[in-house]
Amino acid sequence: MESSFVARDWKRHFAHLGINLMPVKGAPGNWQVSAIAYRHPPLVLSLVAPFGQYVVGEATLQAACGLMSLFGRREGEGPRRTGVPFASVCGAIAAGQGIMAALVAQARGSLDVSQVVVDVGSATLFSQSHHVELTALGPIPETLGAGRPPPFLTSDGHWIEVETFRPERWAAFWKQLGVEGHDAMASWRSHEARQWTACFRVPESVHRAARIPLKKVTQVAHEENVCVIDVSRPIGDDLIEPWLLSPSPWTGPPPAENLDEGSLPPRWLPLAGMQVVEATHYLQGSYAGRILACLGAQVWRIEPPDGDPARGVEPVRAGCSVSFRSLHRGKEALCVDLGTPRGRRRVHEVVSRASVFLTNWSPGKLGPAHLDYATLRRVNPSLVYAHATGSPPDDEKWPHTASDWSIQSATGMGRAVRGDGEQPAVSQMTMLDPLGGLLCAEGILTGLMQRQHTGFGCYVESSLRHAAHVLMTFTRPKTGPAFHPLPTKSGYLAVDDTRYLRRRLGIGAEAGRDDFVRALRSHTDQTWEEELRAEGLAATRVRTMDDVIENPLDPLWLRYDHGIHVAPPWRIS
């Protein structure tokens, strides 16, 4: 595969991991891995992608993996390209995960690793696993709502998002602004479901209610403990690390190796023999645990004595919520009552043998449950303690209700995901939640590598804010008439706008979008894809998630076990 993916942005990301890559001569798509801080046997990173040489950029990956279709659900007017290089970032993080997992396996002496193969298409699709599994069930129309999507426009010209995790607060906020109870709750159902549907629409009465000065909206939000964020005014941030890793303050001799790591793992799973204790909810922390499970770790997920109520959230198939299974496949439940000493002792017993504790609970919940870092560090000094958060709790400029969409708004992604000149609006497709989880897993692997060499545990902090920053520090693609996919006689086509393409289509250097559309109306998306690719031009027809499921470009992308799920993006051997 052409090596355009491993460009400046990727190398900058790998630098945070202490990794340097050098191209292997005579082997395009292969890179010699050098971990600056550690001695290790030779290791090669190999990148593969669907279409081989034809998928050499962001647009073609977004089109091939269903992202353009997901991103376009917001408007409901056809697929759209996201203005941030989401697929490239997914590929870089997956490569970082694979490399660090291989280095951990080498350091443990449990696996003779020489190569990490990363499928950038699978990495992109893996970030939307929850959308894939729900799409396979068919549409869920009752959760889509009617009307049009946010942001809401105030009377003094501010585009805003409204966020809360509590339906009663949502209803009270909009009631104060004059919205009827039926419309308020209809909009809540759509708001609550958007992490699964990638679509959020509200009745016009809700949009009209927001047409008052921002100061008044903010006052009502404060009274009802609801978060209002100005989408059109980005908040500056000079953070550069994808996650923060702090060494343990333990000052004694290195603790003894955990007994669970002494067993010989299966040859193909680099974390086999390691145990992870997970206390998570929603998407971010759950994605991190899913990655560790895919790498072979035994993940114990803390749940109430009767199991997590989320197991029963519709749609349910084979006795379990499809959305719950998509996030927690391969994990085991540790059902305890954390309100009792017996339940806490049980968790501490498991933590004492574990390699990792992973959580995205708030500090206010971790303390009473005796799961805070200070407590668990005493239980197991060699523990890698990972906390995936939304934004810093002590920084007033960040939303107090930290979700994918509130952090998108606060970091300026409302502008970044849109094309030049377009109204600011956050992506309804989940971006920061899965990316935050993938970055957290990458940070955990780095912490495990550090522990293998020092014997000490560490504290790893990642957040939705970290994920947003990583997305926006990658080079933003230029917008132009062919930035968004182009309609053809049937379907849509994503192309690279080059002078060779314009010459082939018979349009000039000053041609606009309408000229592209007229030229492409003569054939279907599939015909254009075949003809342009045969001439060496990058063109990809836009696939929906249904297309990806029914006819995946690579059969290794999907697996079938109690429904469809996305395969891990790396092979380590």
MIVEX-340631 format. One record per residue (C-alpha): residue number from 1; x, y, z; residue in three letters. Coordinates in steps of 0.5 Angstrom, whole numbers. Example, Ala and Ser with C-alpha at 12.3 -4.5 7.8 and 13.67 -1.06 7.14 Angstrom:
REM MIVEX-340631
<1; <25; -9; 16>; 'Ala'>
<2; <27; -2; 14>; 'Ser'>
//
This chain:
REM MIVEX-340631
<1; <0; 0; 0>; 'Met'>
<2; <2; 7; -1>; 'Glu'>
<3; <5; 10; 5>; 'Ser'>
<4; <2; 17; 5>; 'Ser'>
<5; <-2; 15; 12>; 'Phe'>
<6; <5; 15; 15>; 'Val'>
<7; <6; 22; 14>; 'Ala'>
<8; <8; 28; 19>; 'Arg'>
<9; <2; 27; 23>; 'Asp'>
<10; <3; 20; 25>; 'Trp'>
<11; <10; 21; 26>; 'Lys'>
<12; <8; 26; 31>; 'Arg'>
<13; <3; 22; 35>; 'His'>
<14; <8; 16; 35>; 'Phe'>
<15; <13; 21; 38>; 'Ala'>
<16; <9; 21; 44>; 'His'>
<17; <10; 14; 45>; 'Leu'>
<18; <17; 14; 44>; 'Gly'>
<19; <17; 11; 38>; 'Ile'>
<20; <21; 12; 31>; 'Asn'>
<21; <19; 9; 24>; 'Leu'>
<22; <24; 8; 19>; 'Met'>
<23; <21; 6; 12>; 'Pro'>
<24; <23; -1; 10>; 'Val'>
<25; <27; -1; 3>; 'Lys'>
<26; <24; -4; -2>; 'Gly'>
<27; <17; -6; 2>; 'Ala'>
<28; <12; 0; 1>; 'Pro'>
<29; <8; 0; 7>; 'Gly'>
<30; <13; -3; 12>; 'Asn'>
<31; <16; 1; 17>; 'Trp'>
<32; <22; -1; 22>; 'Gln'>
<33; <20; 0; 29>; 'Val'>
<34; <25; 3; 34>; 'Ser'>
<35; <22; 5; 41>; 'Ala'>
<36; <27; 10; 43>; 'Ile'>
<37; <27; 8; 51>; 'Ala'>
<38; <27; 1; 51>; 'Tyr'>
<39; <31; -5; 48>; 'Arg'>
<40; <27; -10; 44>; 'His'>
<41; <28; -15; 38>; 'Pro'>
<42; <27; -12; 31>; 'Pro'>
<43; <19; -11; 30>; 'Leu'>
<44; <16; -9; 23>; 'Val'>
<45; <9; -5; 22>; 'Leu'>
<46; <6; -7; 16>; 'Ser'>
<47; <-1; -3; 14>; 'Leu'>
<48; <-6; -5; 9>; 'Val'>
<49; <-12; -2; 7>; 'Ala'>
<50; <-18; -4; 2>; 'Pro'>
<51; <-17; -3; -5>; 'Phe'>
<52; <-10; -3; -4>; 'Gly'>
<53; <-6; 3; -8>; 'Gln'>
<54; <-13; 6; -9>; 'Tyr'>
<55; <-14; 8; -2>; 'Val'>
<56; <-9; 13; 0>; 'Val'>
<57; <-12; 18; 3>; 'Gly'>
<58; <-18; 21; 8>; 'Glu'>
<59; <-23; 22; 3>; 'Ala'>
<60; <-23; 15; 0>; 'Thr'>
<61; <-23; 11; 7>; 'Leu'>
<62; <-29; 15; 10>; 'Gln'>
<63; <-33; 13; 4>; 'Ala'>
<64; <-31; 6; 4>; 'Ala'>
<65; <-32; 5; 11>; 'Cys'>
<66; <-39; 8; 12>; 'Gly'>
<67; <-37; 14; 15>; 'Leu'>
<68; <-39; 19; 10>; 'Met'>
<69; <-46; 16; 10>; 'Ser'>
<70; <-46; 16; 18>; 'Leu'>
<71; <-44; 23; 18>; 'Phe'>
<72; <-49; 25; 13>; 'Gly'>
<73; <-55; 23; 17>; 'Arg'>
<74; <-55; 30; 21>; 'Arg'>
<75; <-58; 33; 15>; 'Glu'>
<76; <-61; 27; 12>; 'Gly'>
<77; <-59; 30; 5>; 'Glu'>
<78; <-54; 25; 3>; 'Gly'>
<79; <-47; 23; 5>; 'Pro'>
<80; <-42; 28; 7>; 'Arg'>
<81; <-35; 29; 9>; 'Arg'>
<82; <-32; 31; 16>; 'Thr'>
<83; <-27; 36; 16>; 'Gly'>
<84; <-23; 33; 21>; 'Val'>
<85; <-18; 27; 19>; 'Pro'>
<86; <-22; 22; 23>; 'Phe'>
<87; <-20; 16; 19>; 'Ala'>
<88; <-13; 18; 19>; 'Ser'>
<89; <-13; 19; 27>; 'Val'>
<90; <-16; 12; 28>; 'Cys'>
<91; <-11; 9; 24>; 'Gly'>
<92; <-5; 12; 27>; 'Ala'>
<93; <-8; 10; 34>; 'Ile'>
<94; <-9; 3; 32>; 'Ala'>
<95; <-2; 3; 30>; 'Ala'>
<96; <0; 5; 36>; 'Gly'>
<97; <-4; 0; 40>; 'Gln'>
<98; <-1; -6; 36>; 'Gly'>
<99; <6; -3; 37>; 'Ile'>
<100; <6; -2; 44>; 'Met'>
<101; <2; -9; 45>; 'Ala'>
<102; <7; -12; 41>; 'Ala'>
<103; <13; -9; 46>; 'Leu'>
<104; <9; -11; 52>; 'Val'>
<105; <9; -18; 50>; 'Ala'>
<106; <16; -18; 48>; 'Gln'>
<107; <18; -15; 55>; 'Ala'>
<108; <14; -20; 58>; 'Arg'>
<109; <18; -26; 54>; 'Gly'>
<110; <11; -29; 53>; 'Ser'>
<111; <11; -28; 45>; 'Leu'>
<112; <16; -28; 40>; 'Asp'>
<113; <13; -22; 36>; 'Val'>
<114; <17; -19; 30>; 'Ser'>
<115; <11; -16; 26>; 'Gln'>
<116; <5; -12; 27>; 'Val'>
<117; <0; -12; 21>; 'Val'>
<118; <-5; -6; 22>; 'Val'>
<119; <-12; -5; 17>; 'Asp'>
<120; <-13; 2; 17>; 'Val'>
<121; <-20; 0; 14>; 'Gly'>
<122; <-22; -4; 20>; 'Ser'>
<123; <-19; 1; 25>; 'Ala'>
<124; <-24; 6; 22>; 'Thr'>
<125; <-30; 1; 22>; 'Leu'>
<126; <-28; -1; 29>; 'Phe'>
<127; <-29; 6; 32>; 'Ser'>
<128; <-36; 6; 30>; 'Gln'>
<129; <-37; -2; 32>; 'Ser'>
<130; <-44; 0; 36>; 'His'>
<131; <-47; 4; 30>; 'His'>
<132; <-45; -3; 26>; 'Val'>
<133; <-48; -8; 30>; 'Glu'>
<134; <-55; -3; 31>; 'Leu'>
<135; <-55; -2; 23>; 'Thr'>
<136; <-55; -10; 22>; 'Ala'>
<137; <-62; -10; 26>; 'Leu'>
<138; <-65; -5; 21>; 'Gly'>
<139; <-68; 2; 23>; 'Pro'>
<140; <-70; 4; 29>; 'Ile'>
<141; <-75; 10; 27>; 'Pro'>
<142; <-78; 12; 34>; 'Glu'>
<143; <-72; 14; 36>; 'Thr'>
<144; <-70; 19; 30>; 'Leu'>
<145; <-75; 24; 32>; 'Gly'>
<146; <-78; 30; 28>; 'Ala'>
<147; <-76; 37; 26>; 'Gly'>
<148; <-69; 39; 25>; 'Arg'>
<149; <-62; 38; 28>; 'Pro'>
<150; <-59; 43; 33>; 'Pro'>
<151; <-55; 47; 34>; 'Pro'>
<152; <-60; 52; 36>; 'Phe'>
<153; <-59; 59; 34>; 'Leu'>
<154; <-61; 65; 39>; 'Thr'>
<155; <-64; 72; 38>; 'Ser'>
<156; <-57; 75; 38>; 'Asp'>
<157; <-54; 70; 33>; 'Gly'>
<158; <-50; 65; 38>; 'His'>
<159; <-51; 57; 35>; 'Trp'>
<160; <-51; 53; 42>; 'Ile'>
<161; <-52; 46; 44>; 'Glu'>
<162; <-56; 44; 50>; 'Val'>
<163; <-53; 38; 54>; 'Glu'>
<164; <-55; 34; 60>; 'Thr'>
<165; <-55; 27; 62>; 'Phe'>
<166; <-62; 27; 66>; 'Arg'>
<167; <-69; 27; 62>; 'Pro'>
<168; <-72; 31; 68>; 'Glu'>
<169; <-67; 37; 67>; 'Arg'>
<170; <-68; 37; 60>; 'Trp'>
<171; <-76; 37; 61>; 'Ala'>
<172; <-75; 43; 66>; 'Ala'>
<173; <-70; 47; 62>; 'Phe'>
<174; <-75; 47; 56>; 'Trp'>
<175; <-81; 48; 60>; 'Lys'>
<176; <-78; 54; 62>; 'Gln'>
<177; <-77; 57; 55>; 'Leu'>
<178; <-84; 55; 53>; 'Gly'>
<179; <-84; 48; 50>; 'Val'>
<180; <-90; 44; 51>; 'Glu'>
<181; <-88; 37; 55>; 'Gly'>
<182; <-90; 33; 49>; 'His'>
<183; <-85; 36; 45>; 'Asp'>
<184; <-79; 37; 50>; 'Ala'>
<185; <-80; 29; 51>; 'Met'>
<186; <-80; 27; 44>; 'Ala'>
<187; <-73; 32; 43>; 'Ser'>
<188; <-70; 28; 49>; 'Trp'>
<189; <-72; 21; 46>; 'Arg'>
<190; <-68; 23; 40>; 'Ser'>
<191; <-62; 27; 44>; 'His'>
<192; <-61; 20; 49>; 'Glu'>
<193; <-61; 16; 43>; 'Ala'>
<194; <-56; 20; 38>; 'Arg'>
<195; <-50; 16; 40>; 'Gln'>
<196; <-53; 10; 37>; 'Trp'>
<197; <-57; 13; 31>; 'Thr'>
<198; <-52; 19; 29>; 'Ala'>
<199; <-58; 23; 28>; 'Cys'>
<200; <-62; 28; 33>; 'Phe'>
<201; <-68; 32; 31>; 'Arg'>
<202; <-72; 36; 35>; 'Val'>
<203; <-79; 40; 33>; 'Pro'>
<204; <-79; 47; 31>; 'Glu'>
<205; <-82; 49; 37>; 'Ser'>
<206; <-76; 47; 41>; 'Val'>
<207; <-72; 51; 36>; 'His'>
<208; <-76; 57; 37>; 'Arg'>
<209; <-76; 57; 44>; 'Ala'>
<210; <-68; 58; 44>; 'Ala'>
<211; <-69; 64; 40>; 'Arg'>
<212; <-68; 69; 46>; 'Ile'>
<213; <-61; 72; 48>; 'Pro'>
<214; <-56; 68; 50>; 'Leu'>
<215; <-55; 71; 57>; 'Lys'>
<216; <-63; 69; 58>; 'Lys'>
<217; <-61; 62; 56>; 'Val'>
<218; <-55; 61; 60>; 'Thr'>
<219; <-59; 64; 66>; 'Gln'>
<220; <-65; 58; 65>; 'Val'>
<221; <-59; 53; 64>; 'Ala'>
<222; <-56; 55; 71>; 'His'>
<223; <-62; 54; 74>; 'Glu'>
<224; <-64; 47; 72>; 'Glu'>
<225; <-57; 45; 72>; 'Asn'>
<226; <-56; 44; 64>; 'Val'>
<227; <-50; 45; 60>; 'Cys'>
<228; <-50; 51; 54>; 'Val'>
<229; <-44; 51; 50>; 'Ile'>
<230; <-43; 56; 44>; 'Asp'>
<231; <-41; 52; 38>; 'Val'>
<232; <-39; 58; 34>; 'Ser'>
<233; <-34; 60; 39>; 'Arg'>
<234; <-28; 55; 40>; 'Pro'>
<235; <-24; 55; 47>; 'Ile'>
<236; <-17; 55; 46>; 'Gly'>
<237; <-13; 49; 49>; 'Asp'>
<238; <-5; 48; 48>; 'Asp'>
<239; <-5; 41; 51>; 'Leu'>
<240; <-1; 37; 46>; 'Ile'>
<241; <-1; 30; 49>; 'Glu'>
<242; <-6; 25; 47>; 'Pro'>
<243; <-6; 22; 55>; 'Trp'>
<244; <-2; 24; 61>; 'Leu'>
<245; <2; 19; 64>; 'Leu'>
<246; <5; 20; 71>; 'Ser'>
<247; <9; 15; 75>; 'Pro'>
<248; <7; 12; 82>; 'Ser'>
<249; <9; 15; 88>; 'Pro'>
<250; <11; 9; 91>; 'Trp'>
<251; <18; 9; 94>; 'Thr'>
<252; <20; 2; 96>; 'Gly'>
<253; <23; -3; 92>; 'Pro'>
<254; <19; -6; 86>; 'Pro'>
<255; <13; -10; 88>; 'Pro'>
<256; <13; -17; 86>; 'Ala'>
<257; <10; -19; 79>; 'Glu'>
<258; <3; -21; 79>; 'Asn'>
<259; <2; -29; 80>; 'Leu'>
<260; <-3; -28; 74>; 'Asp'>
<261; <2; -26; 69>; 'Glu'>
<262; <6; -32; 70>; 'Gly'>
<263; <2; -37; 66>; 'Ser'>
<264; <4; -38; 59>; 'Leu'>
<265; <-1; -34; 54>; 'Pro'>
<266; <-4; -36; 47>; 'Pro'>
<267; <2; -35; 42>; 'Arg'>
<268; <-3; -30; 38>; 'Trp'>
<269; <-5; -26; 44>; 'Leu'>
<270; <0; -21; 47>; 'Pro'>
<271; <-4; -19; 53>; 'Leu'>
<272; <-6; -26; 55>; 'Ala'>
<273; <-5; -28; 62>; 'Gly'>
<274; <-6; -20; 65>; 'Met'>
<275; <-13; -18; 68>; 'Gln'>
<276; <-16; -12; 68>; 'Val'>
<277; <-22; -9; 73>; 'Val'>
<278; <-26; -4; 69>; 'Glu'>
<279; <-31; 0; 72>; 'Ala'>
<280; <-34; 4; 66>; 'Thr'>
<281; <-41; 7; 63>; 'His'>
<282; <-43; 10; 57>; 'Tyr'>
<283; <-38; 9; 51>; 'Leu'>
<284; <-31; 12; 52>; 'Gln'>
<285; <-29; 7; 58>; 'Gly'>
<286; <-32; 1; 55>; 'Ser'>
<287; <-28; 2; 48>; 'Tyr'>
<288; <-22; 2; 52>; 'Ala'>
<289; <-24; -4; 56>; 'Gly'>
<290; <-26; -7; 49>; 'Arg'>
<291; <-19; -6; 46>; 'Ile'>
<292; <-16; -9; 52>; 'Leu'>
<293; <-20; -15; 51>; 'Ala'>
<294; <-19; -16; 44>; 'Cys'>
<295; <-11; -16; 46>; 'Leu'>
<296; <-12; -22; 50>; 'Gly'>
<297; <-13; -19; 57>; 'Ala'>
<298; <-18; -22; 62>; 'Gln'>
<299; <-23; -16; 63>; 'Val'>
<300; <-27; -16; 69>; 'Trp'>
<301; <-33; -11; 69>; 'Arg'>
<302; <-36; -9; 76>; 'Ile'>
<303; <-43; -9; 76>; 'Glu'>
<304; <-49; -9; 81>; 'Pro'>
<305; <-51; -15; 84>; 'Pro'>
<306; <-57; -16; 79>; 'Asp'>
<307; <-52; -14; 73>; 'Gly'>
<308; <-52; -8; 69>; 'Asp'>
<309; <-59; -5; 68>; 'Pro'>
<310; <-56; -3; 61>; 'Ala'>
<311; <-56; -10; 59>; 'Arg'>
<312; <-64; -10; 58>; 'Gly'>
<313; <-64; -3; 54>; 'Val'>
<314; <-68; -4; 47>; 'Glu'>
<315; <-66; -7; 42>; 'Pro'>
<316; <-65; -14; 46>; 'Val'>
<317; <-63; -20; 42>; 'Arg'>
<318; <-61; -27; 45>; 'Ala'>
<319; <-62; -24; 52>; 'Gly'>
<320; <-58; -18; 52>; 'Cys'>
<321; <-58; -11; 49>; 'Ser'>
<322; <-55; -10; 43>; 'Val'>
<323; <-51; -4; 44>; 'Ser'>
<324; <-49; -7; 51>; 'Phe'>
<325; <-46; -13; 48>; 'Arg'>
<326; <-43; -8; 42>; 'Ser'>
<327; <-39; -5; 48>; 'Leu'>
<328; <-37; -11; 53>; 'His'>
<329; <-36; -17; 48>; 'Arg'>
<330; <-31; -21; 51>; 'Gly'>
<331; <-31; -18; 58>; 'Lys'>
<332; <-34; -22; 64>; 'Glu'>
<333; <-38; -19; 70>; 'Ala'>
<334; <-36; -18; 77>; 'Leu'>
<335; <-43; -17; 80>; 'Cys'>
<336; <-42; -14; 87>; 'Val'>
<337; <-45; -9; 92>; 'Asp'>
<338; <-40; -3; 93>; 'Leu'>
<339; <-44; 0; 98>; 'Gly'>
<340; <-42; -6; 103>; 'Thr'>
<341; <-35; -8; 106>; 'Pro'>
<342; <-36; -15; 103>; 'Arg'>
<343; <-37; -12; 96>; 'Gly'>
<344; <-31; -7; 96>; 'Arg'>
<345; <-27; -13; 99>; 'Arg'>
<346; <-28; -17; 93>; 'Arg'>
<347; <-26; -12; 88>; 'Val'>
<348; <-20; -11; 92>; 'His'>
<349; <-18; -18; 92>; 'Glu'>
<350; <-19; -18; 84>; 'Val'>
<351; <-15; -11; 84>; 'Val'>
<352; <-9; -14; 88>; 'Ser'>
<353; <-8; -19; 82>; 'Arg'>
<354; <-10; -15; 76>; 'Ala'>
<355; <-5; -11; 72>; 'Ser'>
<356; <-10; -5; 70>; 'Val'>
<357; <-16; -2; 73>; 'Phe'>
<358; <-20; 2; 68>; 'Leu'>
<359; <-25; 7; 70>; 'Thr'>
<360; <-29; 13; 67>; 'Asn'>
<361; <-33; 14; 73>; 'Trp'>
<362; <-33; 21; 76>; 'Ser'>
<363; <-28; 22; 82>; 'Pro'>
<364; <-35; 23; 87>; 'Gly'>
<365; <-37; 16; 85>; 'Lys'>
<366; <-30; 13; 86>; 'Leu'>
<367; <-28; 16; 93>; 'Gly'>
<368; <-34; 13; 96>; 'Pro'>
<369; <-34; 6; 93>; 'Ala'>
<370; <-26; 6; 95>; 'His'>
<371; <-24; 5; 88>; 'Leu'>
<372; <-20; 12; 88>; 'Asp'>
<373; <-13; 12; 86>; 'Tyr'>
<374; <-10; 13; 93>; 'Ala'>
<375; <-14; 7; 95>; 'Thr'>
<376; <-12; 2; 90>; 'Leu'>
<377; <-5; 4; 90>; 'Arg'>
<378; <-4; 1; 97>; 'Arg'>
<379; <-8; -5; 95>; 'Val'>
<380; <-3; -6; 89>; 'Asn'>
<381; <3; -2; 88>; 'Pro'>
<382; <4; -5; 81>; 'Ser'>
<383; <-3; -3; 78>; 'Leu'>
<384; <-3; 1; 72>; 'Val'>
<385; <-9; 6; 74>; 'Tyr'>
<386; <-13; 9; 68>; 'Ala'>
<387; <-18; 14; 69>; 'His'>
<388; <-22; 17; 62>; 'Ala'>
<389; <-25; 23; 64>; 'Thr'>
<390; <-29; 28; 60>; 'Gly'>
<391; <-25; 35; 62>; 'Ser'>
<392; <-22; 37; 68>; 'Pro'>
<393; <-26; 38; 73>; 'Pro'>
<394; <-23; 44; 76>; 'Asp'>
<395; <-23; 48; 70>; 'Asp'>
<396; <-29; 53; 69>; 'Glu'>
<397; <-28; 54; 62>; 'Lys'>
<398; <-30; 47; 60>; 'Trp'>
<399; <-37; 44; 60>; 'Pro'>
<400; <-39; 41; 67>; 'His'>
<401; <-43; 36; 63>; 'Thr'>
<402; <-38; 33; 59>; 'Ala'>
<403; <-41; 29; 53>; 'Ser'>
<404; <-38; 27; 46>; 'Asp'>
<405; <-42; 33; 44>; 'Trp'>
<406; <-41; 38; 49>; 'Ser'>
<407; <-33; 37; 48>; 'Ile'>
<408; <-34; 38; 41>; 'Gln'>
<409; <-37; 44; 42>; 'Ser'>
<410; <-32; 47; 47>; 'Ala'>
<411; <-26; 45; 43>; 'Thr'>
<412; <-28; 48; 37>; 'Gly'>
<413; <-30; 42; 33>; 'Met'>
<414; <-37; 45; 31>; 'Gly'>
<415; <-33; 49; 26>; 'Arg'>
<416; <-27; 44; 25>; 'Ala'>
<417; <-32; 38; 22>; 'Val'>
<418; <-35; 43; 17>; 'Arg'>
<419; <-33; 45; 11>; 'Gly'>
<420; <-31; 52; 10>; 'Asp'>
<421; <-36; 57; 10>; 'Gly'>
<422; <-41; 52; 13>; 'Glu'>
<423; <-45; 54; 19>; 'Gln'>
<424; <-42; 51; 25>; 'Pro'>
<425; <-45; 44; 28>; 'Ala'>
<426; <-42; 38; 32>; 'Val'>
<427; <-42; 31; 29>; 'Ser'>
<428; <-48; 27; 31>; 'Gln'>
<429; <-44; 21; 29>; 'Met'>
<430; <-40; 19; 35>; 'Thr'>
<431; <-33; 22; 35>; 'Met'>
<432; <-30; 23; 41>; 'Leu'>
<433; <-33; 18; 46>; 'Asp'>
<434; <-29; 12; 41>; 'Pro'>
<435; <-23; 16; 40>; 'Leu'>
<436; <-22; 18; 47>; 'Gly'>
<437; <-23; 10; 49>; 'Gly'>
<438; <-18; 8; 44>; 'Leu'>
<439; <-13; 13; 46>; 'Leu'>
<440; <-14; 11; 53>; 'Cys'>
<441; <-12; 4; 51>; 'Ala'>
<442; <-6; 6; 48>; 'Glu'>
<443; <-4; 10; 54>; 'Gly'>
<444; <-5; 4; 58>; 'Ile'>
<445; <-1; 0; 54>; 'Leu'>
<446; <5; 5; 54>; 'Thr'>
<447; <4; 5; 62>; 'Gly'>
<448; <4; -3; 62>; 'Leu'>
<449; <11; -2; 58>; 'Met'>
<450; <14; 3; 63>; 'Gln'>
<451; <12; -2; 68>; 'Arg'>
<452; <15; -8; 65>; 'Gln'>
<453; <22; -4; 65>; 'His'>
<454; <21; -1; 72>; 'Thr'>
<455; <17; -5; 76>; 'Gly'>
<456; <12; 0; 78>; 'Phe'>
<457; <5; 2; 77>; 'Gly'>
<458; <3; 9; 74>; 'Cys'>
<459; <-3; 13; 73>; 'Tyr'>
<460; <-6; 14; 66>; 'Val'>
<461; <-11; 20; 65>; 'Glu'>
<462; <-14; 21; 58>; 'Ser'>
<463; <-20; 25; 56>; 'Ser'>
<464; <-25; 27; 51>; 'Leu'>
<465; <-21; 33; 51>; 'Arg'>
<466; <-15; 30; 49>; 'His'>
<467; <-19; 26; 43>; 'Ala'>
<468; <-21; 33; 41>; 'Ala'>
<469; <-14; 36; 41>; 'His'>
<470; <-11; 30; 37>; 'Val'>
<471; <-17; 30; 32>; 'Leu'>
<472; <-15; 38; 31>; 'Met'>
<473; <-8; 37; 31>; 'Thr'>
<474; <-8; 33; 25>; 'Phe'>
<475; <-7; 37; 18>; 'Thr'>
<476; <-14; 39; 16>; 'Arg'>
<477; <-16; 37; 9>; 'Pro'>
<478; <-17; 43; 4>; 'Lys'>
<479; <-25; 44; 2>; 'Thr'>
<480; <-27; 45; -5>; 'Gly'>
<481; <-32; 44; -10>; 'Pro'>
<482; <-31; 36; -9>; 'Ala'>
<483; <-30; 36; -2>; 'Phe'>
<484; <-37; 33; 0>; 'His'>
<485; <-38; 27; -4>; 'Pro'>
<486; <-41; 28; -11>; 'Leu'>
<487; <-48; 25; -13>; 'Pro'>
<488; <-48; 21; -20>; 'Thr'>
<489; <-53; 18; -24>; 'Lys'>
<490; <-54; 13; -18>; 'Ser'>
<491; <-51; 14; -11>; 'Gly'>
<492; <-45; 18; -9>; 'Tyr'>
<493; <-38; 18; -11>; 'Leu'>
<494; <-32; 21; -7>; 'Ala'>
<495; <-26; 23; -11>; 'Val'>
<496; <-19; 27; -10>; 'Asp'>
<497; <-20; 34; -14>; 'Asp'>
<498; <-14; 34; -18>; 'Thr'>
<499; <-12; 37; -25>; 'Arg'>
<500; <-12; 30; -28>; 'Tyr'>
<501; <-19; 28; -26>; 'Leu'>
<502; <-22; 35; -28>; 'Arg'>
<503; <-19; 33; -35>; 'Arg'>
<504; <-22; 27; -35>; 'Arg'>
<505; <-29; 30; -34>; 'Leu'>
<506; <-28; 35; -39>; 'Gly'>
<507; <-28; 41; -34>; 'Ile'>
<508; <-24; 47; -33>; 'Gly'>
<509; <-19; 49; -27>; 'Ala'>
<510; <-25; 54; -25>; 'Glu'>
<511; <-30; 49; -25>; 'Ala'>
<512; <-35; 49; -19>; 'Gly'>
<513; <-39; 43; -15>; 'Arg'>
<514; <-45; 44; -20>; 'Asp'>
<515; <-40; 43; -26>; 'Asp'>
<516; <-37; 36; -23>; 'Phe'>
<517; <-44; 34; -21>; 'Val'>
<518; <-47; 35; -29>; 'Arg'>
<519; <-40; 31; -31>; 'Ala'>
<520; <-42; 25; -26>; 'Leu'>
<521; <-49; 25; -28>; 'Arg'>
<522; <-48; 21; -34>; 'Ser'>
<523; <-46; 14; -30>; 'His'>
<524; <-47; 11; -24>; 'Thr'>
<525; <-42; 11; -18>; 'Asp'>
<526; <-40; 4; -19>; 'Gln'>
<527; <-39; 5; -26>; 'Thr'>
<528; <-35; 11; -25>; 'Trp'>
<529; <-31; 8; -19>; 'Glu'>
<530; <-29; 2; -24>; 'Glu'>
<531; <-27; 7; -30>; 'Glu'>
<532; <-23; 12; -26>; 'Leu'>
<533; <-19; 7; -22>; 'Arg'>
<534; <-17; 3; -28>; 'Ala'>
<535; <-14; 10; -30>; 'Glu'>
<536; <-10; 11; -24>; 'Gly'>
<537; <-15; 16; -21>; 'Leu'>
<538; <-17; 16; -13>; 'Ala'>
<539; <-25; 15; -13>; 'Ala'>
<540; <-29; 11; -9>; 'Thr'>
<541; <-37; 10; -9>; 'Arg'>
<542; <-40; 12; -2>; 'Val'>
<543; <-42; 6; 2>; 'Arg'>
<544; <-47; 6; 7>; 'Thr'>
<545; <-47; 2; 14>; 'Met'>
<546; <-52; -3; 10>; 'Asp'>
<547; <-47; -4; 4>; 'Asp'>
<548; <-41; -5; 9>; 'Val'>
<549; <-45; -10; 13>; 'Ile'>
<550; <-48; -14; 7>; 'Glu'>
<551; <-42; -13; 2>; 'Asn'>
<552; <-35; -12; 6>; 'Pro'>
<553; <-29; -10; 2>; 'Leu'>
<554; <-25; -15; 6>; 'Asp'>
<555; <-29; -21; 9>; 'Pro'>
<556; <-24; -20; 15>; 'Leu'>
<557; <-27; -14; 17>; 'Trp'>
<558; <-33; -17; 20>; 'Leu'>
<559; <-34; -23; 25>; 'Arg'>
<560; <-41; -27; 27>; 'Tyr'>
<561; <-42; -29; 34>; 'Asp'>
<562; <-49; -27; 37>; 'His'>
<563; <-50; -22; 31>; 'Gly'>
<564; <-45; -18; 27>; 'Ile'>
<565; <-39; -15; 30>; 'His'>
<566; <-32; -11; 28>; 'Val'>
<567; <-26; -15; 28>; 'Ala'>
<568; <-20; -12; 31>; 'Pro'>
<569; <-16; -8; 27>; 'Pro'>
<570; <-9; -11; 28>; 'Trp'>
<571; <-5; -18; 27>; 'Arg'>
<572; <1; -19; 32>; 'Ile'>
<573; <5; -25; 30>; 'Ser'>
//
